[in-house]
Structures are given as structure tokens and as C-alpha cells.
């Protein structure tokens, strides 16, 4: 199977909104779930105290938006300078 790099990145690393060239972000998830970005982060990393109600709201928003963390962004964020 011959897949171009552009196709690979679009299909594996980015989830694009229909008709929108913007990448779905943690802010989009927080807005849809009506919680803070910190709460979304806590749910995704399974750390901290998050109520069951808010956890469900975040996970529902993640599923609806088909969000998953961008591995390249995460690697860049964790790099030491």
C-alpha cells in the first residue's frame, strides 16, 4: 500500500472538522463539554479529582469531536531546551 506522507498525517495525527481546516483541540472539547481545559486534561491523563458527571461530559465530547491528542504536539511540549 502506497500512502503519501500528507495522507498519513491527515488520517493519523489530525482530526479535521467537516468543512474546517482547523485541528480539533482540547479547547474545543472543553467548550463542548462546558468544563475547563484543565478538567479535560485531567480526564485524558486520568489524574486529579474529576466528578463522574464531568468525566462523562468530557468523554462524550471527545467521542463526538473524534478528538485524540496530537502526538507530535505532545512530544514538542515535553522537549527540554
Backbone torsions as a table, in degrees:
resi	resn	phi	psi	omega
1	UNK	NA	125.8	-177.6
2	UNK	-105.4	105.9	-178.2
3	UNK	-116.0	129.8	178.9
4	UNK	-71.0	158.3	-179.7
5	UNK	-63.1	-39.4	179.9
6	UNK	-61.1	-45.3	179.4
7	UNK	-63.0	-41.4	179.3
8	UNK	-59.9	-48.7	-178.6
9	UNK	-64.0	-41.9	-179.7
10	UNK	-64.4	-37.8	-175.8
11	UNK	-84.6	-30.1	-173.9
12	UNK	-101.9	-33.9	-172.4
13	UNK	-106.3	-24.7	-175.0
14	UNK	-121.5	140.7	172.9
15	UNK	-114.5	110.8	-177.1
16	UNK	-93.5	139.8	174.0
17	UNK	-72.1	146.8	179.6
18	UNK	-59.3	127.6	178.3
19	UNK	72.1	10.0	-176.5
20	UNK	-131.8	135.0	-178.5
21	UNK	-91.1	4.6	-178.2
22	UNK	-83.6	145.2	177.2
23	UNK	-81.6	139.6	176.0
24	UNK	-66.6	128.2	-175.4
25	UNK	-117.2	171.5	177.2
26	UNK	-61.9	-29.5	177.4
27	UNK	-66.1	-38.5	177.8
28	UNK	-63.9	-42.1	178.7
29	UNK	-63.0	-46.0	-179.3
30	UNK	-61.5	-41.8	-179.4
31	UNK	-63.9	-46.2	-179.4
32	UNK	-65.8	-38.8	-178.9
33	UNK	-81.6	-9.9	-178.4
34	UNK	59.2	46.6	175.6
35	UNK	-135.7	175.6	178.8
36	UNK	-81.1	162.6	176.7
37	UNK	-65.7	-30.1	177.1
38	UNK	-63.3	-39.8	177.9
39	UNK	-64.6	-42.7	177.7
40	UNK	-60.2	-45.4	179.3
41	UNK	-60.1	-43.1	179.3
42	UNK	-62.8	-39.2	179.0
43	UNK	-67.2	-45.3	-176.3
44	UNK	-67.8	-31.6	-179.8
45	UNK	-97.4	-3.2	179.3
46	UNK	57.2	45.1	177.8
47	UNK	-125.9	161.4	176.5
48	UNK	72.8	176.6	-179.7
49	UNK	-98.6	118.4	176.7
50	UNK	-130.4	131.6	-179.3
51	UNK	-63.8	155.0	179.8
52	UNK	-60.7	-39.0	179.8
53	UNK	-60.9	-48.7	-179.6
54	UNK	-68.7	-37.6	177.5
55	UNK	-59.5	-44.0	179.2
56	UNK	-64.0	-42.5	179.0
57	UNK	-60.1	-43.4	-179.7
58	UNK	-66.3	-46.8	-178.3
59	UNK	-64.8	-34.9	175.5
60	UNK	-65.2	-42.2	179.0
61	UNK	-66.0	-40.6	177.9
62	UNK	-59.6	-44.7	-179.7
63	UNK	-66.9	-43.8	-178.6
64	UNK	-63.3	-41.8	-179.1
65	UNK	-85.3	-6.8	-176.9
66	UNK	55.8	43.6	-178.6
67	UNK	-84.0	140.9	164.7
68	UNK	-149.0	149.2	-174.8
69	UNK	-59.9	142.6	177.8
70	UNK	-80.3	114.0	-175.0
71	UNK	-65.3	-32.9	178.4
72	UNK	-68.4	-43.6	177.9
73	UNK	-61.6	-40.3	179.0
74	UNK	-64.6	-41.9	179.0
75	UNK	-64.2	-41.5	179.3
76	UNK	-64.5	-39.8	-178.7
77	UNK	-64.9	-35.2	-176.7
78	UNK	-87.7	-5.5	-178.4
79	UNK	-65.8	141.2	173.5
80	UNK	-89.0	140.6	179.4
81	UNK	-106.0	NA	NA
